[in-house]
Amino acid sequence: QVQLVESGGGSVQTGGSLRLSCAASGYTSSISTMAWFRQAPGREREAVARITTGGLTRYVDSVKGRYTITQDKASNTLYLQMNSLKPEDTAMYYCAASRIILASLPSHYQHWGQGTQVTVSS
């Protein structure tokens, strides 16, 4: 089993920055891909950034150039640096882990954190 605990959410104004963290514990050797998903009220959960254990990354178009996903293997911590935030970035953000390389769908992720709220005001 894998446990994921997010932190770092909060409220910022348009143009601000936040960094999310996700501490992973447990059977982390089973993980091939980690990702940050977000879900706004009334919308589907979407993968905004993904990273494999080998360092391959993928971003949804709406965050390219603004978000950066990184991982610290020594501490089993996943990060999401979010810059130039916009009101449309407001959502609950979730850390997730998958056994599938570059998994993109929520159903492909076996482990989830509890989520951290990001609110961007205009």
Salt bridges, closest charged atoms under 4 A:
GLU46 OE2 - ARG38 NE 2.79
ASP61 OD1 - LYS64 NZ 2.95
ASP89 OD1 - ARG38 NH1 2.98
ASP89 OD2 - ARG66 NH1 2.74
